[in-house]
Amino acid sequence: MIVAVSTTVLDSAILGVLAVAAVLVVVRIVRPGSLGDRAVALDTLTAVITCGLLVVAARTGDGLQLDLAVVLGLLGFLTSVTVARFIEARRGDHHD
Amino acid sequence: MTDVLTTVRDVVSVALFAVGALLALVASIGLHRLGDTRARMHAATKPATLGVVCCGLAAALQLAYFSDVTKIVVIVVLQLVTAPVGAHVLGRAVGEDGDGGGRS
């Protein structure tokens, strides 16, 4: 029982650390910077949210959040590839 | 005996979650402190692969159903395959000078 209570507390602490990391990454995205920096930060945000979803899934015990994590993984990959293609296209226009 | 095994499982699971969360925190600090886009990419790859693997193992220890563990395997394998490919494409787009594709 004591162990069960302390794991709940520790799960909350882990979610808190992940929330701090997510806020720092969002600040990095919103702050003025280059497009590549923002794409990298967006990729990191996807990974942080995936970790958070896995923590919540382990805590609640049902697999509802795992479907969200699968979709989020695909979405993060497509996002970074799309932004990279956009950067390359713009760079090509600039050089012509 | 079962109680002891449950305790060990909980401790290992929480430790793996803590590793994943600390990797995410270190990467988010590195995104602010490192110099150019490629160095920031170096910081960002840690939670994208190792962090998700640690959190996936920890969640798989806690979940009871086989279908849930299968979904976690899908998540982890997908992340392990797509993260290097995405980083490669993005690194090529950022260019040799590492200026991050110009101001946006």
N, CA and C atoms of all chains as a GROMACS GRO file, in nm:
protein
  600
    1MET      N    1   0.083  -0.120   0.000
    1MET     CA    2   0.000   0.000   0.000
    1MET      C    3   0.087   0.125   0.000
    2ILE      N    4   0.190   0.124   0.086
    2ILE     CA    5   0.279   0.240   0.090
    2ILE      C    6   0.348   0.257  -0.044
    3VAL      N    7   0.392   0.144  -0.103
    3VAL     CA    8   0.459   0.150  -0.232
    3VAL      C    9   0.364   0.204  -0.337
    4ALA      N   10   0.236   0.159  -0.332
    4ALA     CA   11   0.139   0.205  -0.430
    4ALA      C   12   0.120   0.355  -0.421
    5VAL      N   13   0.109   0.408  -0.299
    5VAL     CA   14   0.092   0.552  -0.281
    5VAL      C   15   0.212   0.626  -0.335
    6SER      N   16   0.334   0.576  -0.301
    6SER     CA   17   0.452   0.649  -0.342
    6SER      C   18   0.471   0.645  -0.494
    7THR      N   19   0.429   0.534  -0.560
    7THR     CA   20   0.440   0.535  -0.706
    7THR      C   21   0.346   0.638  -0.766
    8THR      N   22   0.227   0.658  -0.706
    8THR     CA   23   0.137   0.762  -0.757
    8THR      C   24   0.202   0.899  -0.745
    9VAL      N   25   0.265   0.924  -0.629
    9VAL     CA   26   0.332   1.053  -0.609
    9VAL      C   27   0.445   1.070  -0.709
   10LEU      N   28   0.523   0.962  -0.728
   10LEU     CA   29   0.636   0.971  -0.821
   10LEU      C   30   0.588   0.989  -0.965
   11ASP      N   31   0.475   0.924  -1.001
   11ASP     CA   32   0.420   0.947  -1.134
   11ASP      C   33   0.384   1.093  -1.153
   12SER      N   34   0.326   1.153  -1.050
   12SER     CA   35   0.291   1.295  -1.059
   12SER      C   36   0.416   1.379  -1.076
   13ALA      N   37   0.523   1.344  -1.002
   13ALA     CA   38   0.648   1.420  -1.015
   13ALA      C   39   0.704   1.406  -1.156
   14ILE      N   40   0.697   1.284  -1.212
   14ILE     CA   41   0.748   1.263  -1.349
   14ILE      C   42   0.666   1.344  -1.449
   15LEU      N   43   0.534   1.346  -1.431
   15LEU     CA   44   0.451   1.427  -1.520
   15LEU      C   45   0.484   1.574  -1.505
   16GLY      N   46   0.519   1.617  -1.381
   16GLY     CA   47   0.558   1.756  -1.361
   16GLY      C   48   0.686   1.790  -1.436
   17VAL      N   49   0.787   1.699  -1.428
   17VAL     CA   50   0.912   1.721  -1.501
   17VAL      C   51   0.887   1.729  -1.651
   18LEU      N   52   0.801   1.639  -1.701
   18LEU     CA   53   0.769   1.641  -1.845
   18LEU      C   54   0.697   1.770  -1.882
   19ALA      N   55   0.612   1.820  -1.791
   19ALA     CA   56   0.540   1.946  -1.820
   19ALA      C   57   0.638   2.062  -1.828
   20VAL      N   58   0.737   2.065  -1.736
   20VAL     CA   59   0.838   2.171  -1.740
   20VAL      C   60   0.915   2.163  -1.873
   21ALA      N   61   0.953   2.041  -1.913
   21ALA     CA   62   1.025   2.023  -2.040
   21ALA      C   63   0.940   2.071  -2.157
   22ALA      N   64   0.809   2.037  -2.155
   22ALA     CA   65   0.721   2.078  -2.265
   22ALA      C   66   0.710   2.230  -2.272
   23VAL      N   67   0.700   2.296  -2.155
   23VAL     CA   68   0.690   2.442  -2.154
   23VAL      C   69   0.817   2.505  -2.212
   24LEU      N   70   0.935   2.450  -2.172
   24LEU     CA   71   1.061   2.502  -2.225
   24LEU      C   72   1.068   2.487  -2.377
   25VAL      N   73   1.021   2.371  -2.428
   25VAL     CA   74   1.024   2.348  -2.572
   25VAL      C   75   0.928   2.442  -2.643
   26VAL      N   76   0.809   2.466  -2.585
   26VAL     CA   77   0.713   2.557  -2.647
   26VAL      C   78   0.770   2.699  -2.651
   27VAL      N   79   0.840   2.739  -2.542
   27VAL     CA   80   0.906   2.870  -2.542
   27VAL      C   81   1.007   2.878  -2.656
   28ARG      N   82   1.080   2.769  -2.677
   28ARG     CA   83   1.178   2.764  -2.786
   28ARG      C   84   1.109   2.778  -2.923
   29ILE      N   85   0.989   2.719  -2.937
   29ILE     CA   86   0.917   2.729  -3.065
   29ILE      C   87   0.865   2.870  -3.086
   30VAL      N   88   0.811   2.933  -2.980
   30VAL     CA   89   0.746   3.062  -2.995
   30VAL      C   90   0.848   3.174  -3.010
   31ARG      N   91   0.965   3.159  -2.941
   31ARG     CA   92   1.068   3.263  -2.945
   31ARG      C   93   1.118   3.284  -3.089
   32PRO      N   94   1.156   3.407  -3.125
   32PRO     CA   95   1.208   3.428  -3.259
   32PRO      C   96   1.330   3.343  -3.286
   33GLY      N   97   1.330   3.274  -3.399
   33GLY     CA   98   1.442   3.187  -3.434
   33GLY      C   99   1.426   3.140  -3.577
   34SER      N  100   1.519   3.056  -3.621
   34SER     CA  101   1.511   3.009  -3.759
   34SER      C  102   1.407   2.898  -3.770
   35LEU      N  103   1.368   2.873  -3.894
   35LEU     CA  104   1.266   2.772  -3.921
   35LEU      C  105   1.313   2.633  -3.881
   36GLY      N  106   1.442   2.604  -3.904
   36GLY     CA  107   1.495   2.473  -3.868
   36GLY      C  108   1.492   2.450  -3.718
   37ASP      N  109   1.524   2.555  -3.640
   37ASP     CA  110   1.518   2.544  -3.494
   37ASP      C  111   1.377   2.510  -3.448
   38ARG      N  112   1.280   2.576  -3.509
   38ARG     CA  113   1.141   2.550  -3.470
   38ARG      C  114   1.099   2.408  -3.505
   39ALA      N  115   1.145   2.359  -3.622
   39ALA     CA  116   1.110   2.223  -3.662
   39ALA      C  117   1.172   2.122  -3.565
   40VAL      N  118   1.298   2.147  -3.524
   40VAL     CA  119   1.363   2.057  -3.428
   40VAL      C  120   1.288   2.059  -3.295
   41ALA      N  121   1.248   2.180  -3.252
   41ALA     CA  122   1.176   2.191  -3.125
   41ALA      C  123   1.040   2.122  -3.132
   42LEU      N  124   0.974   2.132  -3.249
   42LEU     CA  125   0.845   2.065  -3.266
   42LEU      C  126   0.859   1.914  -3.257
   43ASP      N  127   0.970   1.862  -3.314
   43ASP     CA  128   0.999   1.719  -3.306
   43ASP      C  129   1.019   1.677  -3.160
   44THR      N  130   1.093   1.762  -3.085
   44THR     CA  131   1.115   1.732  -2.943
   44THR      C  132   0.984   1.734  -2.866
   45LEU      N  133   0.897   1.831  -2.900
   45LEU     CA  134   0.768   1.839  -2.831
   45LEU      C  135   0.686   1.711  -2.852
   46THR      N  136   0.693   1.657  -2.976
   46THR     CA  137   0.622   1.532  -3.003
   46THR      C  138   0.674   1.419  -2.914
   47ALA      N  139   0.807   1.411  -2.899
   47ALA     CA  140   0.865   1.305  -2.816
   47ALA      C  141   0.824   1.323  -2.669
   48VAL      N  142   0.825   1.449  -2.621
   48VAL     CA  143   0.788   1.474  -2.481
   48VAL      C  144   0.642   1.435  -2.456
   49ILE      N  145   0.554   1.471  -2.551
   49ILE     CA  146   0.412   1.439  -2.533
   49ILE      C  147   0.391   1.288  -2.540
   50THR      N  148   0.469   1.218  -2.627
   50THR     CA  149   0.459   1.072  -2.632
   50THR      C  150   0.497   1.010  -2.497
   51CYS      N  151   0.606   1.060  -2.437
   51CYS     CA  152   0.646   1.010  -2.305
   51CYS      C  153   0.534   1.036  -2.202
   52GLY      N  154   0.475   1.156  -2.207
   52GLY     CA  155   0.367   1.187  -2.114
   52GLY      C  156   0.248   1.095  -2.132
   53LEU      N  157   0.212   1.066  -2.258
   53LEU     CA  158   0.100   0.976  -2.284
   53LEU      C  159   0.128   0.836  -2.231
   54LEU      N  160   0.256   0.791  -2.243
   54LEU     CA  161   0.291   0.658  -2.191
   54LEU      C  162   0.281   0.655  -2.038
   55VAL      N  163   0.322   0.766  -1.972
   55VAL     CA  164   0.310   0.772  -1.826
   55VAL      C  165   0.162   0.765  -1.785
   56VAL      N  166   0.078   0.842  -1.855
   56VAL     CA  167  -0.065   0.842  -1.820
   56VAL      C  168  -0.127   0.705  -1.847
   57ALA      N  169  -0.085   0.640  -1.958
   57ALA     CA  170  -0.138   0.507  -1.990
   57ALA      C  171  -0.101   0.407  -1.881
   58ALA      N  172   0.024   0.413  -1.830
   58ALA     CA  173   0.065   0.322  -1.724
   58ALA      C  174  -0.009   0.353  -1.594
   59ARG      N  175  -0.042   0.479  -1.573
   59ARG     CA  176  -0.108   0.518  -1.449
   59ARG      C  177  -0.255   0.476  -1.447
   60THR      N  178  -0.326   0.500  -1.559
   60THR     CA  179  -0.468   0.466  -1.562
   60THR      C  180  -0.490   0.317  -1.586
   61GLY      N  181  -0.395   0.251  -1.655
   61GLY     CA  182  -0.408   0.109  -1.675
   61GLY      C  183  -0.488   0.069  -1.797
   62ASP      N  184  -0.548   0.165  -1.869
   62ASP     CA  185  -0.615   0.127  -1.994
   62ASP      C  186  -0.534   0.179  -2.112
   63GLY      N  187  -0.557   0.121  -2.229
   63GLY     CA  188  -0.473   0.151  -2.344
   63GLY      C  189  -0.523   0.264  -2.430
   64LEU      N  190  -0.606   0.351  -2.373
   64LEU     CA  191  -0.667   0.457  -2.455
   64LEU      C  192  -0.562   0.552  -2.509
   65GLN      N  193  -0.462   0.586  -2.426
   65GLN     CA  194  -0.365   0.687  -2.468
   65GLN      C  195  -0.265   0.632  -2.569
   66LEU      N  196  -0.256   0.499  -2.580
   66LEU     CA  197  -0.156   0.442  -2.670
   66LEU      C  198  -0.191   0.467  -2.816
   67ASP      N  199  -0.324   0.467  -2.848
   67ASP     CA  200  -0.365   0.500  -2.984
   67ASP      C  201  -0.323   0.642  -3.019
   68LEU      N  202  -0.342   0.733  -2.922
   68LEU     CA  203  -0.301   0.871  -2.944
   68LEU      C  204  -0.151   0.879  -2.970
   69ALA      N  205  -0.072   0.799  -2.897
   69ALA     CA  206   0.074   0.804  -2.912
   69ALA      C  207   0.115   0.754  -3.051
   70VAL      N  208   0.047   0.651  -3.103
   70VAL     CA  209   0.079   0.602  -3.238
   70VAL      C  210   0.053   0.712  -3.340
   71VAL      N  211  -0.065   0.776  -3.330
   71VAL     CA  212  -0.099   0.884  -3.425
   71VAL      C  213   0.001   0.997  -3.413
   72LEU      N  214   0.038   1.031  -3.289
   72LEU     CA  215   0.131   1.142  -3.267
   72LEU      C  216   0.268   1.113  -3.327
   73GLY      N  217   0.313   0.987  -3.317
   73GLY     CA  218   0.442   0.952  -3.376
   73GLY      C  219   0.443   0.972  -3.527
   74LEU      N  220   0.336   0.924  -3.593
   74LEU     CA  221   0.326   0.943  -3.738
   74LEU      C  222   0.320   1.090  -3.774
   75LEU      N  223   0.240   1.166  -3.698
   75LEU     CA  224   0.221   1.308  -3.727
   75LEU      C  225   0.351   1.386  -3.710
   76GLY      N  226   0.429   1.352  -3.606
   76GLY     CA  227   0.555   1.421  -3.585
   76GLY      C  228   0.652   1.398  -3.699
   77PHE      N  229   0.660   1.273  -3.746
   77PHE     CA  230   0.749   1.243  -3.859
   77PHE      C  231   0.708   1.320  -3.983
   78LEU      N  232   0.576   1.316  -4.016
   78LEU     CA  233   0.530   1.386  -4.136
   78LEU      C  234   0.553   1.535  -4.125
   79THR      N  235   0.536   1.591  -4.004
   79THR     CA  236   0.558   1.734  -3.984
   79THR      C  237   0.702   1.772  -4.014
   80SER      N  238   0.798   1.697  -3.956
   80SER     CA  239   0.939   1.738  -3.975
   80SER      C  240   0.981   1.720  -4.120
   81VAL      N  241   0.932   1.614  -4.188
   81VAL     CA  242   0.968   1.594  -4.329
   81VAL      C  243   0.909   1.706  -4.414
   82THR      N  244   0.783   1.744  -4.385
   82THR     CA  245   0.719   1.850  -4.463
   82THR      C  246   0.792   1.983  -4.446
   83VAL      N  247   0.828   2.018  -4.321
   83VAL     CA  248   0.898   2.144  -4.296
   83VAL      C  249   1.034   2.141  -4.364
   84ALA      N  250   1.102   2.024  -4.361
   84ALA     CA  251   1.234   2.014  -4.425
   84ALA      C  252   1.223   2.037  -4.575
   85ARG      N  253   1.120   1.980  -4.636
   85ARG     CA  254   1.101   2.001  -4.781
   85ARG      C  255   1.072   2.147  -4.810
   86PHE      N  256   0.996   2.210  -4.722
   86PHE     CA  257   0.964   2.352  -4.739
   86PHE      C  258   1.091   2.438  -4.731
   87ILE      N  259   1.178   2.405  -4.634
   87ILE     CA  260   1.303   2.480  -4.620
   87ILE      C  261   1.388   2.463  -4.745
   88GLU      N  262   1.398   2.338  -4.793
   88GLU     CA  263   1.478   2.313  -4.913
   88GLU      C  264   1.422   2.387  -5.033
   89ALA      N  265   1.291   2.388  -5.048
   89ALA     CA  266   1.230   2.457  -5.163
   89ALA      C  267   1.258   2.607  -5.156
   90ARG      N  268   1.248   2.663  -5.036
   90ARG     CA  269   1.270   2.806  -5.023
   90ARG      C  270   1.416   2.842  -5.048
   91ARG      N  271   1.506   2.755  -4.998
   91ARG     CA  272   1.648   2.778  -5.020
   91ARG      C  273   1.681   2.776  -5.170
   92GLY      N  274   1.616   2.681  -5.244
   92GLY     CA  275   1.638   2.673  -5.388
   92GLY      C  276   1.590   2.798  -5.459
   93ASP      N  277   1.473   2.850  -5.419
   93ASP     CA  278   1.422   2.973  -5.479
   93ASP      C  279   1.517   3.089  -5.454
   94HIS      N  280   1.573   3.089  -5.333
   94HIS     CA  281   1.659   3.200  -5.294
   94HIS      C  282   1.786   3.203  -5.379
   95HIS      N  283   1.839   3.084  -5.412
   95HIS     CA  284   1.963   3.079  -5.487
   95HIS      C  285   1.944   3.108  -5.634
   96ASP      N  286   1.823   3.089  -5.686
   96ASP     CA  287   1.800   3.110  -5.830
   96ASP      C  288   1.794   3.259  -5.869
   97MET      N  289   0.528  -1.332  -0.211
   97MET     CA  290   0.616  -1.342  -0.329
   97MET      C  291   0.565  -1.253  -0.440
   98THR      N  292   0.435  -1.265  -0.468
   98THR     CA  293   0.376  -1.180  -0.572
   98THR      C  294   0.386  -1.033  -0.534
   99ASP      N  295   0.371  -1.007  -0.402
   99ASP     CA  296   0.380  -0.870  -0.355
   99ASP      C  297   0.519  -0.812  -0.380
  100VAL      N  298   0.621  -0.895  -0.353
  100VAL     CA  299   0.759  -0.851  -0.376
  100VAL      C  300   0.782  -0.822  -0.524
  101LEU      N  301   0.729  -0.912  -0.610
  101LEU     CA  302   0.746  -0.892  -0.754
  101LEU      C  303   0.677  -0.764  -0.800
  102THR      N  304   0.557  -0.737  -0.743
  102THR     CA  305   0.486  -0.614  -0.778
  102THR      C  306   0.568  -0.491  -0.741
  103THR      N  307   0.628  -0.498  -0.620
  103THR     CA  308   0.710  -0.385  -0.576
  103THR      C  309   0.828  -0.362  -0.668
  104VAL      N  310   0.898  -0.474  -0.702
  104VAL     CA  311   1.012  -0.461  -0.792
  104VAL      C  312   0.969  -0.403  -0.926
  105ARG      N  313   0.855  -0.451  -0.978
  105ARG     CA  314   0.804  -0.401  -1.106
  105ARG      C  315   0.776  -0.252  -1.098
  106ASP      N  316   0.712  -0.209  -0.986
  106ASP     CA  317   0.681  -0.067  -0.972
  106ASP      C  318   0.807   0.017  -0.966
  107VAL      N  319   0.907  -0.030  -0.889
  107VAL     CA  320   1.031   0.048  -0.874
  107VAL      C  321   1.103   0.061  -1.008
  108VAL      N  322   1.115  -0.052  -1.080
  108VAL     CA  323   1.183  -0.047  -1.211
  108VAL      C  324   1.107   0.045  -1.306
  109SER      N  325   0.974   0.034  -1.304
  109SER     CA  326   0.894   0.116  -1.394
  109SER      C  327   0.910   0.265  -1.366
  110VAL      N  328   0.904   0.300  -1.236
  110VAL     CA  329   0.919   0.442  -1.201
  110VAL      C  330   1.059   0.492  -1.237
  111ALA      N  331   1.162   0.406  -1.216
  111ALA     CA  332   1.298   0.449  -1.250
  111ALA      C  333   1.312   0.474  -1.400
  112LEU      N  334   1.252   0.386  -1.483
  112LEU     CA  335   1.260   0.405  -1.628
  112LEU      C  336   1.185   0.530  -1.671
  113PHE      N  337   1.068   0.552  -1.610
  113PHE     CA  338   0.995   0.676  -1.640
  113PHE      C  339   1.078   0.798  -1.603
  114ALA      N  340   1.148   0.791  -1.488
  114ALA     CA  341   1.229   0.904  -1.444
  114ALA      C  342   1.342   0.931  -1.542
  115VAL      N  343   1.404   0.823  -1.595
  115VAL     CA  344   1.510   0.842  -1.694
  115VAL      C  345   1.454   0.913  -1.818
  116GLY      N  346   1.338   0.868  -1.864
  116GLY     CA  347   1.278   0.930  -1.982
  116GLY      C  348   1.245   1.076  -1.958
  117ALA      N  349   1.189   1.108  -1.840
  117ALA     CA  350   1.151   1.246  -1.811
  117ALA      C  351   1.274   1.335  -1.798
  118LEU      N  352   1.382   1.283  -1.734
  118LEU     CA  353   1.503   1.364  -1.719
  118LEU      C  354   1.570   1.388  -1.855
  119LEU      N  355   1.565   1.288  -1.945
  119LEU     CA  356   1.618   1.309  -2.080
  119LEU      C  357   1.541   1.418  -2.152
  120ALA      N  358   1.408   1.418  -2.134
  120ALA     CA  359   1.327   1.523  -2.197
  120ALA      C  360   1.363   1.660  -2.141
  121LEU      N  361   1.385   1.666  -2.010
  121LEU     CA  362   1.420   1.795  -1.948
  121LEU      C  363   1.556   1.844  -1.998
  122VAL      N  364   1.655   1.752  -2.002
  122VAL     CA  365   1.789   1.790  -2.050
  122VAL      C  366   1.782   1.839  -2.194
  123ALA      N  367   1.701   1.770  -2.278
  123ALA     CA  368   1.691   1.812  -2.418
  123ALA      C  369   1.627   1.948  -2.429
  124SER      N  370   1.525   1.976  -2.346
  124SER     CA  371   1.458   2.106  -2.356
  124SER      C  372   1.552   2.217  -2.310
  125ILE      N  373   1.639   2.189  -2.212
  125ILE     CA  374   1.738   2.290  -2.173
  125ILE      C  375   1.842   2.307  -2.284
  126GLY      N  376   1.882   2.194  -2.345
  126GLY     CA  377   1.981   2.201  -2.452
  126GLY      C  378   1.931   2.277  -2.572
  127LEU      N  379   1.801   2.271  -2.600
  127LEU     CA  380   1.746   2.347  -2.712
  127LEU      C  381   1.766   2.496  -2.692
  128HIS      N  382   1.769   2.540  -2.566
  128HIS     CA  383   1.789   2.683  -2.539
  128HIS      C  384   1.937   2.720  -2.535
  129ARG      N  385   2.019   2.630  -2.484
  129ARG     CA  386   2.157   2.670  -2.452
  129ARG      C  387   2.258   2.643  -2.563
  130LEU      N  388   2.230   2.549  -2.653
  130LEU     CA  389   2.331   2.512  -2.752
  130LEU      C  390   2.334   2.613  -2.866
  131GLY      N  391   2.449   2.614  -2.939
  131GLY     CA  392   2.479   2.724  -3.029
  131GLY      C  393   2.403   2.731  -3.159
  132ASP      N  394   2.410   2.627  -3.243
  132ASP     CA  395   2.342   2.638  -3.372
  132ASP      C  396   2.244   2.522  -3.389
  133THR      N  397   2.182   2.520  -3.507
  133THR     CA  398   2.071   2.427  -3.528
  133THR      C  399   2.115   2.282  -3.517
  134ARG      N  400   2.235   2.251  -3.569
  134ARG     CA  401   2.281   2.111  -3.564
  134ARG      C  402   2.311   2.067  -3.422
  135ALA      N  403   2.366   2.159  -3.340
  135ALA     CA  404   2.391   2.125  -3.199
  135ALA      C  405   2.259   2.104  -3.126
  136ARG      N  406   2.160   2.186  -3.157
  136ARG     CA  407   2.028   2.168  -3.095
  136ARG      C  408   1.965   2.037  -3.138
  137MET      N  409   1.989   1.998  -3.265
  137MET     CA  410   1.938   1.870  -3.313
  137MET      C  411   2.002   1.755  -3.235
  138HIS      N  412   2.130   1.771  -3.202
  138HIS     CA  413   2.199   1.670  -3.121
  138HIS      C  414   2.131   1.655  -2.985
  139ALA      N  415   2.090   1.766  -2.924
  139ALA     CA  416   2.021   1.757  -2.796
  139ALA      C  417   1.883   1.695  -2.811
  140ALA      N  418   1.817   1.726  -2.923
  140ALA     CA  419   1.677   1.685  -2.939
  140ALA      C  420   1.662   1.536  -2.968
  141THR      N  421   1.770   1.468  -3.013
  141THR     CA  422   1.754   1.328  -3.050
  141THR      C  423   1.750   1.236  -2.928
  142LYS      N  424   1.794   1.284  -2.810
  142LYS     CA  425   1.798   1.194  -2.694
  142LYS      C  426   1.660   1.150  -2.646
  143PRO      N  427   1.568   1.243  -2.619
  143PRO     CA  428   1.436   1.194  -2.578
  143PRO      C  429   1.359   1.130  -2.692
  144ALA      N  430   1.392   1.166  -2.818
  144ALA     CA  431   1.318   1.110  -2.931
  144ALA      C  432   1.341   0.960  -2.945
  145THR      N  433   1.460   0.912  -2.908
  145THR     CA  434   1.483   0.767  -2.919
  145THR      C  435   1.491   0.701  -2.780
  146LEU      N  436   1.594   0.738  -2.703
  146LEU     CA  437   1.615   0.669  -2.575
  146LEU      C  438   1.503   0.698  -2.476
  147GLY      N  439   1.454   0.824  -2.475
  147GLY     CA  440   1.347   0.858  -2.382
  147GLY      C  441   1.220   0.780  -2.408
  148VAL      N  442   1.183   0.770  -2.537
  148VAL     CA  443   1.061   0.697  -2.571
  148VAL      C  444   1.079   0.548  -2.545
  149VAL      N  445   1.200   0.494  -2.569
  149VAL     CA  446   1.224   0.352  -2.540
  149VAL      C  447   1.209   0.325  -2.390
  150CYS      N  448   1.268   0.412  -2.306
  150CYS     CA  449   1.258   0.394  -2.161
  150CYS      C  450   1.113   0.403  -2.115
  151CYS      N  451   1.040   0.505  -2.161
  151CYS     CA  452   0.901   0.520  -2.119
  151CYS      C  453   0.816   0.404  -2.171
  152GLY      N  454   0.846   0.355  -2.293
  152GLY     CA  455   0.771   0.242  -2.345
  152GLY      C  456   0.792   0.116  -2.263
  153LEU      N  457   0.918   0.089  -2.224
  153LEU     CA  458   0.946  -0.028  -2.139
  153LEU      C  459   0.873  -0.015  -2.006
  154ALA      N  460   0.878   0.106  -1.947
  154ALA     CA  461   0.814   0.126  -1.817
  154ALA      C  462   0.663   0.106  -1.825
  155ALA      N  463   0.602   0.160  -1.933
  155ALA     CA  464   0.457   0.144  -1.948
  155ALA      C  465   0.421  -0.001  -1.975
  156ALA      N  466   0.507  -0.072  -2.053
  156ALA     CA  467   0.478  -0.213  -2.081
  156ALA      C  468   0.483  -0.298  -1.954
  157LEU      N  469   0.567  -0.257  -1.856
  157LEU     CA  470   0.572  -0.330  -1.729
  157LEU      C  471   0.442  -0.314  -1.651
  158GLN      N  472   0.374  -0.200  -1.670
  158GLN     CA  473   0.256  -0.171  -1.589
  158GLN      C  474   0.126  -0.220  -1.650
  159LEU      N  475   0.121  -0.238  -1.783
  159LEU     CA  476  -0.006  -0.267  -1.849
  159LEU      C  477  -0.032  -0.417  -1.853
  160ALA      N  478  -0.158  -0.455  -1.839
  160ALA     CA  479  -0.193  -0.595  -1.820
  160ALA      C  480  -0.219  -0.668  -1.952
  161TYR      N  481  -0.276  -0.597  -2.052
  161TYR     CA  482  -0.324  -0.667  -2.171
  161TYR      C  483  -0.216  -0.677  -2.278
  162PHE      N  484  -0.219  -0.787  -2.351
  162PHE     CA  485  -0.120  -0.808  -2.456
  162PHE      C  486  -0.135  -0.707  -2.568
  163SER      N  487  -0.262  -0.666  -2.597
  163SER     CA  488  -0.284  -0.570  -2.705
  163SER      C  489  -0.219  -0.436  -2.673
  164ASP      N  490  -0.221  -0.397  -2.544
  164ASP     CA  491  -0.158  -0.270  -2.507
  164ASP      C  492  -0.007  -0.276  -2.527
  165VAL      N  493   0.053  -0.390  -2.488
  165VAL     CA  494   0.198  -0.404  -2.505
  165VAL      C  495   0.233  -0.403  -2.654
  166THR      N  496   0.145  -0.463  -2.738
  166THR     CA  497   0.169  -0.461  -2.882
  166THR      C  498   0.169  -0.318  -2.934
  167LYS      N  499   0.073  -0.237  -2.885
  167LYS     CA  500   0.070  -0.097  -2.928
  167LYS      C  501   0.197  -0.024  -2.886
  168ILE      N  502   0.247  -0.055  -2.767
  168ILE     CA  503   0.371   0.010  -2.722
  168ILE      C  504   0.487  -0.028  -2.811
  169VAL      N  505   0.493  -0.158  -2.851
  169VAL     CA  506   0.598  -0.201  -2.943
  169VAL      C  507   0.589  -0.124  -3.074
  170VAL      N  508   0.464  -0.105  -3.124
  170VAL     CA  509   0.445  -0.029  -3.248
  170VAL      C  510   0.495   0.114  -3.230
  171ILE      N  511   0.460   0.177  -3.116
  171ILE     CA  512   0.503   0.316  -3.091
  171ILE      C  513   0.654   0.324  -3.091
  172VAL      N  514   0.720   0.234  -3.016
  172VAL     CA  515   0.866   0.243  -3.000
  172VAL      C  516   0.936   0.216  -3.133
  173VAL      N  517   0.891   0.111  -3.206
  173VAL     CA  518   0.956   0.079  -3.333
  173VAL      C  519   0.936   0.192  -3.433
  174LEU      N  520   0.814   0.247  -3.437
  174LEU     CA  521   0.787   0.360  -3.526
  174LEU      C  522   0.878   0.477  -3.495
  175GLN      N  523   0.896   0.505  -3.368
  175GLN     CA  524   0.981   0.617  -3.328
  175GLN      C  525   1.127   0.589  -3.364
  176LEU      N  526   1.171   0.466  -3.341
  176LEU     CA  527   1.311   0.431  -3.369
  176LEU      C  528   1.340   0.436  -3.519
  177VAL      N  529   1.238   0.407  -3.603
  177VAL     CA  530   1.260   0.410  -3.748
  177VAL      C  531   1.250   0.553  -3.800
  178THR      N  532   1.151   0.630  -3.752
  178THR     CA  533   1.125   0.760  -3.812
  178THR      C  534   1.217   0.870  -3.759
  179ALA      N  535   1.265   0.860  -3.634
  179ALA     CA  536   1.344   0.969  -3.577
  179ALA      C  537   1.475   0.992  -3.654
  180PRO      N  538   1.553   0.888  -3.687
  180PRO     CA  539   1.676   0.914  -3.764
  180PRO      C  540   1.646   0.965  -3.904
  181VAL      N  541   1.538   0.913  -3.968
  181VAL     CA  542   1.506   0.958  -4.103
  181VAL      C  543   1.466   1.105  -4.101
  182GLY      N  544   1.380   1.143  -4.005
  182GLY     CA  545   1.339   1.282  -3.994
  182GLY      C  546   1.457   1.374  -3.965
  183ALA      N  547   1.548   1.330  -3.876
  183ALA     CA  548   1.664   1.412  -3.842
  183ALA      C  549   1.756   1.426  -3.962
  184HIS      N  550   1.769   1.318  -4.042
  184HIS     CA  551   1.854   1.325  -4.161
  184HIS      C  552   1.798   1.424  -4.262
  185VAL      N  553   1.667   1.416  -4.288
  185VAL     CA  554   1.605   1.506  -4.386
  185VAL      C  555   1.615   1.650  -4.340
  186LEU      N  556   1.590   1.671  -4.212
  186LEU     CA  557   1.596   1.807  -4.156
  186LEU      C  558   1.739   1.860  -4.156
  187GLY      N  559   1.836   1.773  -4.122
  187GLY     CA  560   1.975   1.816  -4.123
  187GLY      C  561   2.023   1.852  -4.261
  188ARG      N  562   1.977   1.779  -4.363
  188ARG     CA  563   2.014   1.812  -4.500
  188ARG      C  564   1.952   1.945  -4.543
  189ALA      N  565   1.828   1.969  -4.496
  189ALA     CA  566   1.760   2.092  -4.534
  189ALA      C  567   1.824   2.214  -4.468
  190VAL      N  568   1.870   2.196  -4.345
  190VAL     CA  569   1.929   2.309  -4.272
  190VAL      C  570   2.056   2.357  -4.340
  191GLY      N  571   2.132   2.265  -4.401
  191GLY     CA  572   2.245   2.306  -4.482
  191GLY      C  573   2.376   2.302  -4.408
  192GLU      N  574   2.483   2.323  -4.483
  192GLU     CA  575   2.617   2.311  -4.429
  192GLU      C  576   2.647   2.418  -4.324
  193ASP      N  577   2.598   2.540  -4.350
  193ASP     CA  578   2.631   2.650  -4.259
  193ASP      C  579   2.552   2.643  -4.130
  194GLY      N  580   2.446   2.563  -4.127
  194GLY     CA  581   2.369   2.548  -4.004
  194GLY      C  582   2.293   2.672  -3.963
  195ASP      N  583   2.251   2.751  -4.063
  195ASP     CA  584   2.177   2.871  -4.028
  195ASP      C  585   2.029   2.844  -4.007
  196GLY      N  586   1.990   2.717  -4.019
  196GLY     CA  587   1.853   2.681  -3.988
  196GLY      C  588   1.752   2.724  -4.092
  197GLY      N  589   1.795   2.744  -4.216
  197GLY     CA  590   1.701   2.776  -4.320
  197GLY      C  591   1.654   2.920  -4.319
  198GLY      N  592   1.729   3.005  -4.253
  198GLY     CA  593   1.697   3.148  -4.254
  198GLY      C  594   1.592   3.185  -4.152
  199ARG      N  595   1.579   3.313  -4.130
  199ARG     CA  596   1.481   3.363  -4.032
  199ARG      C  597   1.340   3.341  -4.082
  200SER      N  598   1.251   3.314  -3.989
  200SER     CA  599   1.113   3.292  -4.029
  200SER      C  600   1.027   3.403  -3.973
   0.00000   0.00000   0.00000
